[in-house]
Structure formats: structure tokens, C-alpha cells
Amino acid sequence: MKNRDKILLGIVGAALAGVAIGLLYYTEEGKKARRKIKNTASEWADSLGSLYESGKESLADLSQKAITKAKSGLNKAKEKAGEFTGQADEFANKLG
């Protein structure tokens, strides 16, 4: 795309944005549209806040489960290590 085309595209884009702003701020329908956009944005913000809190709670639950499983695994590993140590001691006593 040539610079001339880019400039022309920028001017057309700016003009369209100006028209959209004019329609939103200077017409009765624009006032209704702004109100509707504001309400929708507010609803989305509330939904996003709820989703965030739900995700935060799920993450806390998941991390607690992971900690519990890790501790359980560590305890099992300690038990197995103790058993192995005991067997190694018995074997060493038989040899010595």
C-alpha cells in the first residue's frame, strides 16, 4: 500500500469516526444508543467481576487440593523411605 493510499484511508477512517460520534452525541437516537451502550457495559462489568471472583475461588480450591495431595504424596514417600531404610539395615546386619 502506497503512502498516498494510507493517508486517504486514514482520512476516510477519521471522517467515519466523526460521523459516528456526531450521531451518538447530537441525535435523539444517539442518546438512546449511548444509554444502551452504558447499560450493556455496566452489565458486562458486573459479569466480569462475578467471573473473576468465581475464578479466584476455583483457583484457591484447586491450590488447596494440590497442597493436600502433595503432602499426602510426601508422607507416602517418607513411609516408603523408612521401610527401605529398615530393610537396608536388616540386610546390612545379616552381612555384618
C-alpha positions in Angstrom: 0.0 0.0 0.0 1.4 3.4 -1.0 1.7 6.3 1.4 -1.0 8.2 -0.6 -3.4 5.3 -0.1 -2.6 5.1 3.6 -3.3 8.8 4.1 -6.5 8.6 2.2 -7.6 5.6 4.2 -6.7 7.5 7.4 -8.8 10.5 6.3 -11.8 8.3 5.5 -11.5 6.5 8.8 -11.3 9.7 10.7 -14.4 11.0 8.8 -16.3 7.9 9.6 -15.4 8.2 13.3 -16.5 11.8 13.3 -19.8 10.9 11.8 -20.3 8.1 14.4 -19.5 10.5 17.2 -21.9 13.1 15.8 -24.7 10.6 15.5 -24.1 9.4 19.1 -24.0 12.9 20.6 -26.3 15.0 18.6 -29.3 12.9 17.8 -32.1 11.6 20.0 -31.4 8.1 18.7 -27.7 8.7 19.7 -28.8 9.4 23.2 -30.7 6.2 23.4 -27.8 4.3 21.9 -25.4 5.8 24.4 -27.7 4.8 27.2 -27.9 1.3 25.9 -24.1 1.1 25.5 -23.7 2.4 29.0 -26.1 -0.2 30.4 -24.6 -3.0 28.4 -21.1 -2.0 29.5 -22.2 -1.9 33.1 -23.8 -5.4 32.8 -20.5 -6.7 31.2 -18.5 -5.2 34.1 -20.7 -6.9 36.6 -20.4 -10.2 34.8 -16.7 -9.9 34.5 -16.5 -9.1 38.3 -18.5 -12.2 39.1 -16.4 -14.3 36.7 -13.2 -13.0 38.3 -14.5 -13.9 41.8 -15.6 -17.3 40.7 -12.2 -18.0 39.1 -10.4 -16.8 42.2 -12.4 -19.1 44.4 -11.8 -22.0 42.0 -8.1 -21.3 41.9 -8.0 -21.2 45.7 -9.8 -24.6 45.9 -7.5 -26.1 43.3 -4.4 -24.9 45.1 -5.7 -26.3 48.4 -6.3 -29.7 46.7 -2.8 -29.6 45.2 -1.2 -28.9 48.6 -3.2 -31.7 50.2 -2.2 -34.2 47.5 1.4 -33.1 47.7 1.5 -33.5 51.4 -0.1 -36.9 51.1 2.5 -37.9 48.5 5.3 -36.7 50.6 4.1 -38.7 53.6 3.8 -41.8 51.5 7.3 -41.2 50.1 8.6 -40.8 53.7 6.9 -44.1 54.7 8.4 -46.0 51.8 11.8 -44.5 52.5 11.5 -45.6 56.1 10.6 -49.1 55.0 13.5 -49.2 52.6 15.9 -47.9 55.3 14.6 -50.6 57.7 15.1 -53.3 55.0 18.6 -51.9 54.2 19.5 -52.0 57.9 18.3 -55.6 58.2 20.3 -56.6 55.2 23.4 -54.8 56.5 23.0 -56.7 59.8 22.9 -60.0 58.0 26.0 -59.2 56.1 28.0 -57.8 59.0 
